């Protein structure tokens, strides 16, 4: 017989979030752009901007500014070649990618 166990105290606050369902919307590019721009202007994520538009509770805590990109093994091969590194030198590649992104923004 399987014994019922209670969740650890530190997991209880995450229990509600685990039950949330992500909803995706396919919309015209102009609408998506306006929502993303409003999110940037209000220092929100696009999902938080949508929550604000819908009148739902918005997490106002400052978020760590982060950009993400998915890189596969072929991408690392190409970037390694660009930076004269080996594909397994991922940390060094990441540092040089950051430098390129900073240069782009200037």
RAHU-V509454 format. One record per run of one state. SS is the DSSP state (a for helix, b for strand, c for the rest). FROM is the first residue (numbers start at 1). TO is the last residue. Records with the same first field share a line. If there is no record, write none. Layout:
# RAHU-V509454
SS = FROM-TO ; FROM-TO
This chain:
# RAHU-V509454
c = 1-8 ; 19-28 ; 42-45 ; 54-72 ; 84-89 ; 106-106
a = 9-18 ; 29-41 ; 46-53 ; 73-83 ; 90-105
